[in-house]
């Protein structure tokens, strides 16, 4: 993330701006069902943020909209309203709000919500995205990297591993549309990801490697579920990736300076 006088709400707004290409493409192809799903997730996430905002006397935050958009786009289909409420409540409260809000959380709340819904309701089918929605992730990543709210090193790490997988003719092509959307919505979160330079590169590489592994070994599973599972494991590994990056830096420094 670039240095400057930004606060977390400016960063959240820039992330929302970066998501617009994907969101608009998804709404265009999803129609009224997609719009109503988005409205419902926005209201549910917003209510929980309002409760904690009033309880802690904190200013309002746009971070809830980031979670709502990711859940609306990626959550399994055919879930009932109470199932969506349960998933969003668990993810938003347990993964974000109890830690003090966005910026203090360890895991991305949307990732936790989606993992909860996937494991809790395994028979619900996952989305298949229209190709233009996946293509829209490219300008989203470009906008995020341009404004410094998405790490270009993380993007390069993912591209390097996926490129090697394609050169090795591994069966990752069917997973790429969903993986690209999940990467843009979840893995590029500047809070719940590695923060060092080398760690950011490893962060993207690990997500791509896990996605490739699941694509080759996890049969009869929807691509979106594979990508969300890879995002969850990558987020859990983020502190370790930073530790590895710091350890390498210290080893090089000792070798150079004694």
Secondary structure, 3 states (H helix, E strand, C coil): CCCCCCCHHHHHHHHHHHHHHHHHHHHHHHHHHHHHHHHHHHHHHHHHHHHHHHHHCCCCCCHHHHHHHHHHHHCCCCCCHHHHHHHHHHHHHHHCHHHCCCCCCCCCHHHHHHHHHHHHCCCCCCCCCCHHHHHHHHHHHHHHHHHCCCCHHHHHHHHHHHHHHHHCCCCCHHHHHHHHHHHHHHHCCCCCCCCCHHHHHHHHHHHHHHHHHHHHHCCCCCHHHHHHHHHHHHHHHHHHHHHHHHHHHHHHHHHHHC
